[in-house]
Amino acid sequence: MAPIALGIATEAEQEVHAMPAKSKAQQKAAGAALAAKRGEVPKSELVGASREIYHSMSEKQLDEFASTKRKGKPEHVADKRH
């Protein structure tokens, strides 16, 4: 009998590759979250974006996001949610 699909993705299917950081601020937030994931700093010290991505991204994703090259990146990305 074939298994019934319940709409639940397997762990391999859930693996999402992080997009590169679009700004230096995003890269810094990812670096802070990564340090907390690795236990180098307490997660209670995270604020703002770094706290949000700490919970939503894996250590591998944070590492990829934080390792984006900085050259040519703006300090911040304009908010497009007007």
C-alpha positions in Angstrom: 0.0 0.0 0.0 1.4 3.4 -1.0 1.8 6.0 1.8 -0.7 8.9 1.8 0.8 12.3 1.3 -0.1 14.5 4.2 1.5 17.7 2.9 4.4 17.3 5.3 7.8 17.9 3.8 10.7 15.6 4.6 13.8 17.0 6.3 15.6 17.0 3.0 12.8 18.8 1.3 12.8 21.4 4.1 16.4 22.3 3.5 16.3 25.8 2.0 19.4 27.5 0.8 19.8 31.0 2.2 19.8 33.9 -0.2 22.9 36.1 0.0 22.7 39.1 2.3 21.5 42.2 0.5 23.1 44.6 2.9 25.9 44.9 5.5 23.2 45.2 8.2 21.7 41.8 7.2 25.1 40.2 7.2 25.8 41.6 10.7 22.5 40.3 12.0 23.2 36.9 10.5 26.6 36.8 12.1 25.2 37.7 15.5 22.5 35.0 15.2 25.1 32.5 14.0 27.3 33.2 17.1 24.3 32.6 19.3 23.4 29.3 17.5 27.0 28.1 18.1 26.8 29.1 21.8 29.5 31.8 21.5 27.1 34.4 22.9 23.8 34.0 24.8 20.7 34.1 22.7 19.2 36.6 25.2 21.6 39.2 23.8 20.0 39.1 20.4 17.7 41.9 19.4 15.7 42.8 16.3 16.5 41.0 13.1 19.2 38.8 14.6 16.6 37.4 17.1 14.1 36.8 14.3 16.5 35.0 12.0 18.0 33.0 14.9 14.7 31.2 15.2 13.9 30.9 11.5 17.2 29.8 10.0 19.4 26.8 10.5 23.1 27.2 11.4 24.1 26.3 7.9 21.8 28.9 6.4 23.1 31.5 8.8 26.7 30.6 7.9 25.9 31.1 4.2 24.1 34.4 4.8 26.8 35.8 7.1 29.6 34.8 4.7 28.3 36.9 1.8 30.9 39.2 0.4 30.5 42.8 1.7 32.0 44.7 -1.3 29.4 46.8 -3.0 26.7 46.2 -0.4 24.8 49.1 1.0 24.7 49.6 4.8 20.9 49.1 4.7 18.3 48.0 2.2 15.4 50.4 1.6 12.1 49.2 3.1 9.7 48.4 0.2 6.6 47.8 2.4 5.2 51.3 2.1 
